[in-house]
């Protein structure tokens, strides 16, 4: 399928082996594959983002329709900083192997678990997987996707937002189960 080239999709599918769920669209005179590009941002030049990862790296091309997320949604990469952990679902266009993204994200943090401490501007969540305590900062632009408000102690939550380091996330979306 890819004559010696290995490409792993965002779902962990090795498209060189033709596994189920390959993201390939066949259009006459144009073949496009859906994949992912993840790594540390090392350069932003015009409409391209260069990333470095353990397999070398990749270059993501963007266009006027591309959206960028780093704690909020932007229409250019100006909010991104060198060193950010960046990920994007990309379309691989042939024959040039050009990776083009519709949406690019930087420093996404996620925590799921039980609220162990509550303050007006933050909660502390004991992550159900790692058992690490993560501080979740309340943000004015945060949306509550499920539940009726800021959670109380003992509530089960899932939070996505901007990973600001040191086990701290600035909440963008919040789901409260109790």
Z-matrix of the N, CA and C atoms (Angstrom, degrees):
N
C 1 1.434
C 2 1.511 1 111.48
N 3 1.339 2 118.28 1 -43.81
C 4 1.464 3 120.82 2 179.91
C 5 1.517 4 110.90 3 -121.82
N 6 1.258 5 119.62 4 26.82
C 7 1.466 6 125.69 5 174.78
C 8 1.526 7 113.82 6 29.87
N 9 1.309 8 116.38 7 69.86
C 10 1.456 9 120.88 8 174.61
C 11 1.517 10 115.62 9 86.49
N 12 1.327 11 119.06 10 -8.31
C 13 1.454 12 120.90 11 -179.72
C 14 1.514 13 108.68 12 -96.92
N 15 1.323 14 116.22 13 130.26
C 16 1.459 15 121.06 14 178.69
C 17 1.521 16 109.05 15 -102.58
N 18 1.305 17 116.11 16 132.19
C 19 1.457 18 121.05 17 179.32
C 20 1.511 19 107.99 18 -138.68
N 21 1.313 20 117.30 19 126.19
C 22 1.455 21 121.13 20 -179.40
C 23 1.531 22 108.38 21 -103.67
N 24 1.322 23 115.68 22 127.58
C 25 1.456 24 120.37 23 -179.82
C 26 1.517 25 110.65 24 -75.90
N 27 1.342 26 117.33 25 172.95
C 28 1.457 27 120.90 26 -179.55
C 29 1.526 28 111.36 27 -66.12
N 30 1.324 29 118.01 28 -12.96
C 31 1.454 30 121.67 29 178.56
C 32 1.524 31 111.48 30 -98.15
N 33 1.345 32 117.56 31 9.46
C 34 1.450 33 120.90 32 178.68
C 35 1.510 34 113.12 33 79.14
N 36 1.309 35 117.93 34 16.12
C 37 1.456 36 121.90 35 -178.25
C 38 1.518 37 109.06 36 -89.33
N 39 1.308 38 116.69 37 129.52
C 40 1.457 39 121.88 38 178.76
C 41 1.520 40 107.95 39 -86.98
N 42 1.340 41 116.88 40 102.05
C 43 1.455 42 120.67 41 -174.41
C 44 1.515 43 113.29 42 -69.90
N 45 1.337 44 118.95 43 -16.47
C 46 1.456 45 120.21 44 178.38
C 47 1.522 46 110.94 45 -71.09
N 48 1.350 47 116.65 46 -17.56
C 49 1.459 48 119.88 47 178.89
C 50 1.522 49 111.20 48 -101.69
N 51 1.335 50 117.41 49 0.99
C 52 1.456 51 121.23 50 177.30
C 53 1.517 52 113.27 51 65.63
N 54 1.333 53 117.50 52 34.84
C 55 1.454 54 120.84 53 -179.00
C 56 1.519 55 111.17 54 -68.69
N 57 1.310 56 114.92 55 160.83
C 58 1.449 57 122.44 56 176.88
C 59 1.517 58 110.84 57 -55.66
N 60 1.313 59 118.51 58 147.83
C 61 1.456 60 126.10 59 178.31
C 62 1.523 61 114.09 60 76.64
N 63 1.334 62 117.82 61 14.43
C 64 1.461 63 118.54 62 172.93
C 65 1.513 64 107.36 63 -56.68
N 66 1.319 65 116.47 64 141.69
C 67 1.449 66 120.02 65 179.00
C 68 1.519 67 110.04 66 -100.53
N 69 1.300 68 117.20 67 80.72
C 70 1.460 69 119.95 68 -178.61
C 71 1.518 70 109.16 69 -124.28
N 72 1.337 71 116.39 70 131.88
C 73 1.459 72 122.24 71 175.21
C 74 1.514 73 107.60 72 -111.39
N 75 1.306 74 116.60 73 130.26
C 76 1.455 75 120.77 74 178.05
C 77 1.521 76 108.75 75 -106.77
N 78 1.293 77 116.47 76 116.87
C 79 1.452 78 123.98 77 177.49
C 80 1.525 79 105.40 78 -128.15
N 81 1.332 80 118.84 79 137.12
C 82 1.465 81 119.01 80 -177.80
C 83 1.532 82 112.28 81 -48.84
N 84 1.320 83 116.22 82 128.81
C 85 1.463 84 125.23 83 178.30
C 86 1.527 85 113.59 84 65.44
N 87 1.341 86 117.04 85 13.90
C 88 1.458 87 119.72 86 179.11
C 89 1.531 88 108.72 87 -154.82
N 90 1.319 89 117.01 88 116.18
C 91 1.457 90 121.92 89 177.21
C 92 1.522 91 106.93 90 -112.05
N 93 1.325 92 116.26 91 131.57
C 94 1.460 93 119.97 92 178.32
C 95 1.514 94 109.29 93 -132.28
N 96 1.312 95 116.50 94 136.35
C 97 1.463 96 123.67 95 178.33
C 98 1.518 97 108.07 96 -114.04
N 99 1.339 98 116.70 97 143.61
C 100 1.457 99 121.54 98 176.23
C 101 1.525 100 107.14 99 -98.60
N 102 1.330 101 116.26 100 128.82
C 103 1.451 102 121.39 101 -177.31
C 104 1.526 103 108.54 102 -144.65
N 105 1.334 104 117.24 103 -161.17
C 106 1.461 105 121.71 104 178.85
C 107 1.517 106 109.89 105 -141.40
N 108 1.312 107 114.98 106 152.70
C 109 1.458 108 122.19 107 175.99
C 110 1.522 109 106.39 108 -132.19
N 111 1.336 110 116.59 109 122.18
C 112 1.465 111 121.92 110 -176.63
C 113 1.522 112 108.60 111 -135.09
N 114 1.333 113 116.67 112 136.71
C 115 1.458 114 120.07 113 176.43
C 116 1.515 115 112.11 114 170.48
N 117 1.322 116 115.43 115 -175.02
C 118 1.471 117 122.54 116 177.67
C 119 1.519 118 108.79 117 -84.28
N 120 1.332 119 116.03 118 134.02
C 121 1.464 120 121.54 119 179.55
C 122 1.525 121 109.73 120 -71.40
N 123 1.340 122 115.82 121 122.16
C 124 1.465 123 119.46 122 179.69
C 125 1.528 124 112.24 123 -114.65
N 126 1.346 125 118.25 124 -15.46
C 127 1.462 126 120.04 125 177.83
C 128 1.525 127 110.56 126 -162.77
N 129 1.335 128 115.63 127 144.92
C 130 1.459 129 123.15 128 172.12
C 131 1.517 130 105.91 129 -127.15
N 132 1.315 131 116.15 130 115.61
C 133 1.463 132 121.26 131 -179.53
C 134 1.519 133 107.54 132 -132.76
N 135 1.325 134 115.94 133 115.26
C 136 1.454 135 122.52 134 178.44
C 137 1.523 136 110.39 135 52.80
N 138 1.325 137 117.75 136 -114.13
C 139 1.463 138 121.63 137 -177.23
C 140 1.528 139 112.26 138 -104.88
N 141 1.338 140 117.66 139 29.27
C 142 1.463 141 120.88 140 178.08
C 143 1.528 142 111.20 141 -132.50
N 144 1.333 143 114.45 142 145.62
C 145 1.459 144 122.72 143 174.54
C 146 1.523 145 107.14 144 -119.00
N 147 1.316 146 117.53 145 127.29
C 148 1.467 147 121.44 146 177.62
C 149 1.511 148 108.98 147 -102.33
N 150 1.346 149 115.94 148 128.56
C 151 1.447 150 122.36 149 -178.90
C 152 1.520 151 110.11 150 -119.08
N 153 1.336 152 115.64 151 147.05
C 154 1.466 153 121.52 152 174.14
C 155 1.526 154 107.43 153 -116.16
N 156 1.341 155 115.33 154 135.87
C 157 1.461 156 120.43 155 176.74
C 158 1.522 157 109.11 156 -142.64
N 159 1.332 158 117.62 157 -176.40
C 160 1.463 159 120.52 158 -175.79
C 161 1.523 160 113.53 159 -68.04
N 162 1.329 161 118.40 160 -11.31
C 163 1.463 162 121.82 161 177.21
C 164 1.518 163 111.97 162 -103.00
N 165 1.320 164 117.01 163 9.56
C 166 1.459 165 121.48 164 -179.74
C 167 1.510 166 111.43 165 118.36
N 168 1.319 167 115.89 166 -71.05
C 169 1.449 168 119.34 167 178.66
C 170 1.502 169 112.41 168 152.86
N 171 1.322 170 115.19 169 -172.90
C 172 1.452 171 121.43 170 179.48
C 173 1.525 172 108.76 171 -160.02
N 174 1.312 173 114.87 172 161.71
C 175 1.460 174 122.02 173 177.63
C 176 1.521 175 107.30 174 -119.25
N 177 1.332 176 115.75 175 124.20
C 178 1.457 177 122.17 176 179.47
C 179 1.525 178 108.56 177 -101.54
N 180 1.325 179 115.90 178 127.21
C 181 1.464 180 121.10 179 174.53
C 182 1.525 181 108.39 180 -94.71
N 183 1.323 182 116.61 181 141.90
C 184 1.457 183 121.97 182 178.44
C 185 1.517 184 108.83 183 -123.21
N 186 1.326 185 115.63 184 169.13
C 187 1.470 186 120.36 185 177.05
C 188 1.526 187 108.76 186 -143.31
N 189 1.296 188 117.54 187 -173.26
C 190 1.464 189 121.84 188 -176.07
C 191 1.530 190 112.85 189 -63.49
N 192 1.329 191 118.00 190 -23.47
C 193 1.457 192 121.40 191 -179.68
C 194 1.538 193 112.90 192 -89.09
N 195 1.314 194 118.84 193 -9.89
C 196 1.457 195 122.07 194 -177.84
C 197 1.529 196 110.24 195 -67.78
N 198 1.342 197 115.58 196 135.12
C 199 1.458 198 120.65 197 173.83
C 200 1.528 199 108.75 198 -107.82
N 201 1.322 200 115.08 199 151.73
C 202 1.462 201 122.44 200 -176.40
C 203 1.521 202 107.64 201 -126.44
N 204 1.335 203 117.61 202 136.76
C 205 1.457 204 121.30 203 179.13
C 206 1.518 205 109.89 204 -125.03
N 207 1.319 206 115.69 205 125.26
C 208 1.467 207 123.46 206 172.07
C 209 1.525 208 106.39 207 -148.86
N 210 1.339 209 114.41 208 73.76
C 211 1.458 210 120.57 209 -176.64
C 212 1.508 211 112.94 210 87.71
N 213 1.310 212 117.51 211 -19.47
C 214 1.458 213 125.38 212 176.44
C 215 1.522 214 106.76 213 -160.62
N 216 1.318 215 117.11 214 168.86
C 217 1.462 216 120.62 215 -178.06
C 218 1.524 217 110.50 216 -92.88
N 219 1.333 218 115.81 217 133.66
C 220 1.462 219 123.43 218 -179.90
C 221 1.528 220 108.89 219 -128.23
N 222 1.333 221 115.53 220 164.98
C 223 1.462 222 119.97 221 179.29
C 224 1.519 223 112.72 222 -109.79
N 225 1.326 224 116.31 223 11.01
C 226 1.462 225 121.47 224 170.94
C 227 1.522 226 107.97 225 -151.02
N 228 1.313 227 116.38 226 170.12
C 229 1.466 228 121.25 227 -175.46
C 230 1.526 229 112.82 228 -84.28
N 231 1.321 230 118.38 229 10.96
C 232 1.458 231 122.24 230 -176.59
C 233 1.520 232 114.64 231 -59.22
N 234 1.336 233 118.27 232 -26.46
C 235 1.466 234 121.25 233 179.95
C 236 1.529 235 112.23 234 -79.99
N 237 1.336 236 116.73 235 -15.96
C 238 1.461 237 120.30 236 -179.03
C 239 1.520 238 110.28 237 -75.19
N 240 1.340 239 115.08 238 149.53
C 241 1.462 240 121.29 239 178.75
C 242 1.530 241 108.86 240 -123.39
N 243 1.321 242 116.20 241 145.38
C 244 1.449 243 119.48 242 176.62
C 245 1.524 244 108.34 243 -56.92
N 246 1.325 245 116.47 244 136.27
C 247 1.453 246 121.90 245 -177.27
C 248 1.520 247 113.82 246 97.29
N 249 1.356 248 117.73 247 -13.52
C 250 1.462 249 120.45 248 176.86
C 251 1.524 250 110.24 249 -59.34
N 252 1.338 251 116.33 250 147.60
C 253 1.460 252 122.24 251 172.33
C 254 1.531 253 106.23 252 -85.78
N 255 1.328 254 116.75 253 112.39
C 256 1.456 255 122.78 254 -171.40
C 257 1.521 256 109.85 255 -114.13
N 258 1.328 257 116.03 256 142.36
C 259 1.463 258 120.83 257 174.40
C 260 1.515 259 109.19 258 -140.75
N 261 1.331 260 114.39 259 147.64
C 262 1.462 261 120.01 260 179.46
C 263 1.511 262 109.81 261 -154.16
N 264 1.315 263 115.08 262 137.23
C 265 1.450 264 120.15 263 165.96
C 266 1.513 265 105.70 264 -77.51
N 267 1.319 266 117.07 265 131.58
C 268 1.463 267 120.53 266 -175.35
C 269 1.517 268 111.28 267 -127.30
N 270 1.307 269 114.97 268 154.91
C 271 1.454 270 121.68 269 169.74
C 272 1.515 271 106.52 270 -100.57
N 273 1.336 272 115.90 271 126.64
C 274 1.457 273 121.72 272 179.01
C 275 1.516 274 106.62 273 -95.71
N 276 1.320 275 116.66 274 111.87
C 277 1.460 276 120.99 275 -178.91
C 278 1.521 277 109.83 276 -95.16
N 279 1.304 278 115.41 277 138.17
C 280 1.462 279 122.28 278 179.30
C 281 1.516 280 108.47 279 -108.83
N 282 1.306 281 119.36 280 152.39
C 283 1.456 282 127.23 281 9.92
C 284 1.526 283 113.96 282 -87.98
N 285 1.314 284 121.07 283 -4.32
C 286 1.463 285 121.29 284 -172.58
C 287 1.518 286 116.55 285 -84.14
N 288 1.358 287 118.89 286 -2.62
C 289 1.464 288 123.09 287 -177.94
C 290 1.528 289 112.03 288 55.21
N 291 1.326 290 116.87 289 41.58
C 292 1.458 291 122.81 290 179.41
C 293 1.530 292 108.43 291 -85.03
N 294 1.351 293 116.82 292 127.48
C 295 1.460 294 122.68 293 179.16
C 296 1.526 295 108.87 294 -96.09
N 297 1.337 296 117.83 295 115.88
C 298 1.462 297 121.92 296 -178.62
C 299 1.525 298 109.20 297 -119.30
N 300 1.336 299 116.53 298 132.79
C 301 1.467 300 121.78 299 -177.05
C 302 1.518 301 111.54 300 -110.89
N 303 1.339 302 115.47 301 143.84
C 304 1.457 303 121.91 302 171.77
C 305 1.524 304 110.07 303 -92.94
N 306 1.349 305 116.45 304 -29.16
C 307 1.464 306 121.95 305 -177.82
C 308 1.521 307 108.38 306 -145.04
N 309 1.336 308 116.85 307 133.22
C 310 1.468 309 122.53 308 -179.89
C 311 1.528 310 107.81 309 -127.13
N 312 1.341 311 116.44 310 135.72
C 313 1.457 312 120.97 311 -179.03
C 314 1.521 313 110.56 312 -121.33
N 315 1.333 314 115.66 313 148.69
C 316 1.464 315 120.76 314 177.44
C 317 1.521 316 110.05 315 -130.71
N 318 1.334 317 115.72 316 136.00
C 319 1.466 318 123.52 317 172.72
C 320 1.524 319 113.94 318 54.66
N 321 1.320 320 116.49 319 48.10
C 322 1.454 321 121.01 320 178.63
C 323 1.527 322 108.99 321 -77.96
N 324 1.320 323 115.83 322 129.32
C 325 1.458 324 121.51 323 176.42
C 326 1.515 325 109.66 324 -116.20
N 327 1.328 326 115.92 325 148.53
C 328 1.463 327 120.48 326 178.96
C 329 1.516 328 108.41 327 -144.23
N 330 1.319 329 116.15 328 140.61
C 331 1.453 330 121.43 329 174.75
C 332 1.529 331 108.50 330 -142.69
N 333 1.323 332 115.30 331 139.77
C 334 1.458 333 122.45 332 174.57
C 335 1.510 334 107.28 333 -129.60
N 336 1.334 335 116.47 334 132.58
C 337 1.454 336 118.46 335 178.30
C 338 1.513 337 112.86 336 165.41
N 339 1.334 338 114.58 337 -158.18
C 340 1.459 339 122.77 338 -175.11
C 341 1.519 340 110.64 339 -101.88
N 342 1.337 341 115.88 340 134.10
C 343 1.464 342 121.06 341 176.13
C 344 1.528 343 107.92 342 -72.33
N 345 1.353 344 115.92 343 124.18
C 346 1.469 345 120.57 344 -179.22
C 347 1.525 346 112.64 345 -110.22
N 348 1.333 347 117.14 346 -12.05
C 349 1.458 348 121.22 347 179.59
C 350 1.522 349 108.28 348 -154.37
N 351 1.339 350 116.11 349 141.81
C 352 1.469 351 120.95 350 -177.88
C 353 1.517 352 110.22 351 -132.20
N 354 1.331 353 115.79 352 133.33
C 355 1.459 354 123.32 353 169.01
C 356 1.524 355 106.12 354 -132.69
N 357 1.320 356 117.59 355 170.00
C 358 1.460 357 121.19 356 -177.51
C 359 1.526 358 112.50 357 -61.18
N 360 1.342 359 117.12 358 -34.25
C 361 1.465 360 120.30 359 -174.82
C 362 1.521 361 114.31 360 -109.59
N 363 1.363 362 117.32 361 2.67
C 364 1.473 363 119.61 362 -177.88
C 365 1.518 364 111.23 363 -162.35
N 366 1.327 365 114.22 364 157.38
C 367 1.459 366 121.25 365 170.37
C 368 1.522 367 107.17 366 -129.48
N 369 1.316 368 116.31 367 157.72
C 370 1.460 369 121.29 368 172.67
C 371 1.522 370 106.00 369 -114.10
N 372 1.336 371 114.99 370 127.33
C 373 1.458 372 121.77 371 -177.10
C 374 1.523 373 109.02 372 -115.11
N 375 1.334 374 116.17 373 129.79
C 376 1.468 375 120.38 374 173.29
C 377 1.524 376 106.28 375 -86.85
N 378 1.344 377 115.19 376 109.97
C 379 1.462 378 121.50 377 -175.98
C 380 1.524 379 110.20 378 -61.19
N 381 1.325 380 116.73 379 128.62
C 382 1.464 381 121.09 380 -175.74
C 383 1.530 382 112.91 381 -69.28
N 384 1.319 383 118.49 382 -21.40
C 385 1.469 384 120.48 383 -179.97
C 386 1.518 385 111.80 384 -91.99
N 387 1.327 386 116.43 385 -54.46
C 388 1.470 387 120.36 386 -173.51
C 389 1.528 388 113.20 387 -90.26
N 390 1.350 389 117.07 388 -15.06
C 391 1.467 390 123.37 389 -176.09
C 392 1.526 391 112.77 390 68.54
N 393 1.326 392 117.98 391 6.58
C 394 1.461 393 123.17 392 178.09
C 395 1.524 394 108.78 393 -78.98
N 396 1.315 395 116.83 394 145.14
C 397 1.468 396 121.48 395 175.78
C 398 1.521 397 108.71 396 -87.54
N 399 1.330 398 115.46 397 127.09
C 400 1.461 399 122.22 398 -178.26
C 401 1.521 400 108.64 399 -118.37
N 402 1.323 401 116.34 400 129.02
C 403 1.457 402 121.56 401 176.03
C 404 1.522 403 108.94 402 -84.42
N 405 1.328 404 116.19 403 129.18
C 406 1.464 405 122.23 404 179.03
C 407 1.522 406 107.58 405 -113.09
N 408 1.320 407 116.02 406 116.44
C 409 1.459 408 121.43 407 -179.55
C 410 1.525 409 109.74 408 -88.47
N 411 1.316 410 115.73 409 134.06
C 412 1.469 411 121.22 410 177.41
C 413 1.525 412 107.95 411 -73.32
N 414 1.322 413 116.26 412 137.76
C 415 1.460 414 122.01 413 -179.38
C 416 1.524 415 108.96 414 -122.93
N 417 1.318 416 117.28 415 142.70
C 418 1.468 417 121.79 416 -178.91
C 419 1.529 418 112.12 417 -60.49
N 420 1.335 419 117.61 418 -27.68
C 421 1.462 420 121.33 419 -178.10
C 422 1.525 421 112.78 420 -95.90
N 423 1.318 422 117.62 421 4.40
C 424 1.462 423 122.78 422 -178.45
C 425 1.524 424 110.31 423 -63.32
N 426 1.324 425 115.66 424 141.44
C 427 1.462 426 118.80 425 174.69
C 428 1.521 427 109.25 426 -114.12
N 429 1.333 428 114.90 427 137.59
C 430 1.456 429 121.02 428 176.66
C 431 1.522 430 106.33 429 -95.09
N 432 1.330 431 115.04 430 109.60
C 433 1.462 432 121.07 431 -174.68
C 434 1.526 433 111.89 432 -81.34
N 435 1.313 434 116.12 433 -30.05
C 436 1.460 435 121.45 434 -179.88
C 437 1.521 436 107.01 435 -146.93
N 438 1.309 437 116.55 436 138.02
C 439 1.464 438 120.59 437 -176.82
C 440 1.509 439 109.61 438 105.36
N 441 1.328 440 115.89 439 175.38
C 442 1.458 441 119.34 440 -173.59
C 443 1.514 442 114.89 441 -111.29
N 444 1.310 443 118.28 442 -3.61
C 445 1.455 444 118.94 443 -179.65
C 446 1.511 445 112.02 444 174.55
N 447 1.323 446 114.36 445 -169.26
C 448 1.467 447 121.98 446 179.55
C 449 1.526 448 107.42 447 -59.33
N 450 1.334 449 118.41 448 129.47
C 451 1.468 450 120.54 449 -172.78
C 452 1.522 451 113.86 450 -73.54
N 453 1.314 452 114.78 451 155.67
C 454 1.461 453 121.38 452 176.22
C 455 1.521 454 111.02 453 -97.67
N 456 1.313 455 115.55 454 173.74
C 457 1.460 456 122.10 455 178.64
C 458 1.530 457 109.12 456 -60.26
N 459 1.335 458 116.05 457 135.41
C 460 1.456 459 122.18 458 -179.60
C 461 1.514 460 114.02 459 92.52
N 462 1.333 461 118.05 460 -12.38
C 463 1.466 462 120.85 461 179.59
C 464 1.528 463 110.50 462 -68.24
N 465 1.314 464 115.58 463 147.05
C 466 1.459 465 121.82 464 173.65
C 467 1.524 466 106.99 465 -93.20
N 468 1.328 467 116.68 466 127.34
C 469 1.460 468 120.42 467 -175.65
C 470 1.531 469 111.23 468 -134.02
N 471 1.314 470 114.45 469 159.93
C 472 1.454 471 122.89 470 166.13
C 473 1.521 472 105.74 471 -130.84
N 474 1.325 473 116.22 472 131.85
C 475 1.456 474 121.18 473 -177.35
C 476 1.523 475 108.79 474 -131.01
N 477 1.327 476 116.24 475 135.43
C 478 1.456 477 121.07 476 168.20
C 479 1.515 478 106.99 477 -120.81
N 480 1.313 479 115.61 478 149.31
C 481 1.455 480 119.69 479 -179.76
C 482 1.507 481 111.27 480 176.96
N 483 1.303 482 115.22 481 -162.23
C 484 1.457 483 122.10 482 -178.10
C 485 1.520 484 109.56 483 -85.89
N 486 1.326 485 116.14 484 121.50
C 487 1.465 486 121.57 485 175.92
C 488 1.522 487 107.08 486 -76.65
N 489 1.335 488 116.06 487 111.30
C 490 1.464 489 120.44 488 -178.26
C 491 1.526 490 111.86 489 -99.39
N 492 1.333 491 116.71 490 6.54
C 493 1.460 492 121.37 491 177.09
C 494 1.514 493 112.69 492 94.25
N 495 1.321 494 116.40 493 167.80
C 496 1.467 495 124.08 494 178.32
C 497 1.521 496 112.77 495 51.77
N 498 1.349 497 116.35 496 45.96
C 499 1.469 498 122.56 497 179.03
C 500 1.522 499 112.31 498 55.18
N 501 1.336 500 115.64 499 42.73
C 502 1.461 501 121.38 500 179.60
C 503 1.526 502 109.61 501 -131.41
N 504 1.341 503 114.93 502 134.52
C 505 1.465 504 122.27 503 178.00
C 506 1.521 505 108.58 504 -124.84
N 507 1.332 506 116.96 505 133.95
C 508 1.472 507 121.49 506 170.82
C 509 1.518 508 106.30 507 -89.67
N 510 1.321 509 117.19 508 112.44
C 511 1.472 510 122.77 509 -170.79
C 512 1.533 511 111.93 510 -62.90
N 513 1.324 512 114.52 511 136.09
C 514 1.462 513 122.21 512 173.80
C 515 1.533 514 108.93 513 -115.49
N 516 1.334 515 115.15 514 -41.36
C 517 1.468 516 121.56 515 177.17
C 518 1.524 517 108.42 516 -135.12
N 519 1.331 518 114.95 517 142.08
C 520 1.458 519 121.57 518 -176.64
C 521 1.518 520 109.16 519 -135.96
N 522 1.339 521 115.51 520 132.68
C 523 1.447 522 122.60 521 174.19
C 524 1.524 523 106.53 522 -120.06
N 525 1.344 524 116.92 523 125.85
C 526 1.459 525 122.16 524 180.00
C 527 1.526 526 107.72 525 -114.64
N 528 1.347 527 115.86 526 125.50
C 529 1.468 528 119.79 527 -177.41
C 530 1.512 529 113.76 528 -97.13
N 531 1.335 530 118.98 529 -22.06
C 532 1.474 531 121.31 530 179.26
C 533 1.494 532 109.88 531 -124.66
